[in-house]
Amino acid sequence: MNIEIPKKFKPLINNAYQVARSTLRPISRKYDRGEHEYPKELDMLAAVLDGFNEGDPANSAGAATTGSGKVEDSGSVKNGANMGVCLGAMEMCYGDTGFLLAMPRQGLGNAAIAAVANDEQLERFKGKWAAMAITEPGCGSDSAAIRTTAKKDGDHYVLNGEKIFVTSGQRADCVVVWATLDPQLGRAAIKSFVVDWGTPGMELARLEKKLGIRASDTAAINFVDCRVPAENLLGSPEIDTKKGFAGVMETFDNTRPLVAAMAIGCAKASLERIKELLEKQMSYDYGKPVDNCSAVEAEIYKMEADWEAAYWLAVKAAWMADNKKANTLEASISKAKAGRVGNYITLRCVELAGSLGYTEDELLEKWARDSKILDIFEGTQQIQQLVIARRVLGLSSKELK
Amino acid sequence: MAKDAIGYALTALNRLASSELLDRLGMRHTAERLAYRLTKGGFQVLTTSARAFKSARKVDRPERLNAPGTTTDLFDLNITEEQQMIRDSVRAFAGEVLREQAERADHGQGIAEEVLGQARELGLNFFAVPEALGGAANESTTITSMLVAEDLGWGDMGQAVAILAPMGVANALTRWGTATQQDRYLGSFAEEQAPLATIAVTEPRPLFDPMVLNTHATRDGDDWVINGEKSLVPLAAEAELFLVAAATEEGPAVFIVEGGTEGLTVGEDPAMGIRASAQRPLHLNEVRVPEQNRLGDEEFDYRAFVDLGTLAWCALAIGTAQAVLDYVVPYCNERTAFGEPISHRQAVAFMIADMAIELDAMRMLTYRAACRAEQGKSFRREAHLARTLVKDKAMKIGTDGVQLLGGHGFTKEYPVERWYRDLRAVGVAFGGLHL
């Protein structure tokens, strides 16, 4: 047993850290205020990240490599792409969560493509920026209730429906759209389709105004008789009532630890800043039992303990994915812990900093707004608890609703 | 508000009433405790006289264990085959023996002789003693000790403490002991009749901090003279060997004290939980030990000594919390209310989900601190964070365990009330153990 970050990831972490501190932080407030403005600074950054990707996938910091090629190490244990991506995302979100989500060619759709696309599709969609469209006005966490339909018509599928909360939905080159082949057949009939912008019948309805992560655009997209080539369906076109939905859900096993990592990165920013602001009030000797410390010291230690636990839970879940161990439970545990801890820490740090933390001169209030979404998307806190409870109790979704 | 005359009178009346009640119930043990309380200060129980510890050989250098050779640079939660084998046997013992005996041991405030004997047959002490001194350890075994603590704790925390205390003394002697100290004491732990031994750190006062000790050791010629009072000392009446933490002019230190030493007595003060650990207060009145019995040399790190105990408590709490989770899962699946199992309700199911989440969180922090300790890296911060998290989350799991069983959980028909009492110890106890 060894619970350390291996040396080989140090350059990746350092690269992402440098980007976070010198590129993202300085423009953080600008795009928080200027919601829906395109952060053009990210183009150059994305090009640099692409460079990292090309040269050394294991050292890239984006989402595009989750679930894909594993990095080989001597011996049987692997510390691969999933872990690397999580570590990179932590540092980037320590810089700014909104920018990580807005990063060109690093969308969640890219993660979905990496996880379920066949070789031909991987080649065809290479280099494209793919957003992910799951949520609908009438279905949030309950993704099995998707009403967007896909009807086979010759060598095309015809999509009809309305998608909301599509991160980078407008800026991306294409959108991975979840739609059902037959609403009567439930989850097994849900498939994902890569739809290129410019396809007739696909139109932008609006961009949301949000509590946080304002640098990242959140689109609503309508599909009206939108014809998508059949070869853009990801995975198997067959409706397998036994497996079906699982194929789509597998993506979560890779992306939930990633969102956990984002929450951890965001909270790290708050925790670090509050420690700087409280420098004179704290000793950080990790010596006295917490009950013998001042209330504020005790609170910082408790937050740090929770934060560190969330950190290693995310690394654990990613490590399991890298080593092809089934990690649905651990992915949900990592996201549940990081989501609640990240939100608590960022809000508490605002409070501890007083009006200084509540006003826009500091970024603490922004991080407290940004962190909320990380306990919501990719499965809310309550969805994670459901997943965990069902697994631990051995109950079906019919028994534990 | 200070107690006035009426207050004292009421207190005395109260005592009388309860002592009559106790006599009626024939609870001799508790009545004895009352006698002790009324004559507080008069410790009467002597410690067990130690065997004659003999030096086996003369060596200049202490044996030390290095970080395991299997460690690589990579993050890895896998354990070795040997560790898995040890876990399997410890887990079987914990389930078949400790869990079965838990209620009786809790009630009787001690672990049965036969159970201690069976534990010894698992050979746990061998993994704490270096090969050169007759044991089986050829590399650092902090993680193995931690896993053993977790699995024993899963069986029963109280008995686990009693089983682990001697192993902790052996671990401490291996990690810190001088050549002379190892020579005299350590070898016996790998023998058939290994001595019972224990570690005394905690003192009875609010907000106790193990770095600030009221027990003092002062130099007198070639001896150290120790005075003070320790609490929650496992196997205090049975142990032949004690490691006692005391303040010196150079800061806190630890002294090796043999059972039966003049001035060393034990009292009786049963606790809320971990009753099977046979914990008692330990009184040191002008206890004299030779100069060379101060544990370790200039490399001795008292903070790390305490932290390795804290991590053992964390591991026990993890095991106990796992026992709670393992118990409430089938219970909530079987217990019906309003026409269906209560586990089908989110209010119940989410409490169980939170148990699973925090249990894993406790594991990651404790495992990480223990990994660093095993590899000879600094682990002070990590141990501090582990304790900070574990003492709160484990207690939460303990109290939720009782809550989930409702009124049944409050009775001794079910083990959750014992786990509730035991888990509170993690926020209170220091020392006693050592990974």
Interface residues (C-beta under 8 A of the other chain):
Chain A: M1 N2 I3 E4 I5 P6 K7 K8 D73 G75 V77 K78 N79 M83 Y286 G287 K288 P289 V290 D291 N292 Y301 K302 E304 A305 D306 E308 A309 A310 W312 L313 V315 K316 W319 L329 E330 I333 A336 K337 Q382 Q384 Q385 L386 I388 A389 R390 V392 L393 G394 L395 E399 L400 K401
Chain B: T71 T72 D73 L74 F75 D76 L77 N78 I79 I143 L207 F208 D209 M211 R303 L325 V329 C332 N333 P341 S343 H344 Q346 A349 F350 I352 A353 D354 A356 I357 E358 D360 A361 M362 M364 L365 Y367 R368 C371 R372 Q375 R380 R381 H384 L385 A386 R387 T388 L389 D392
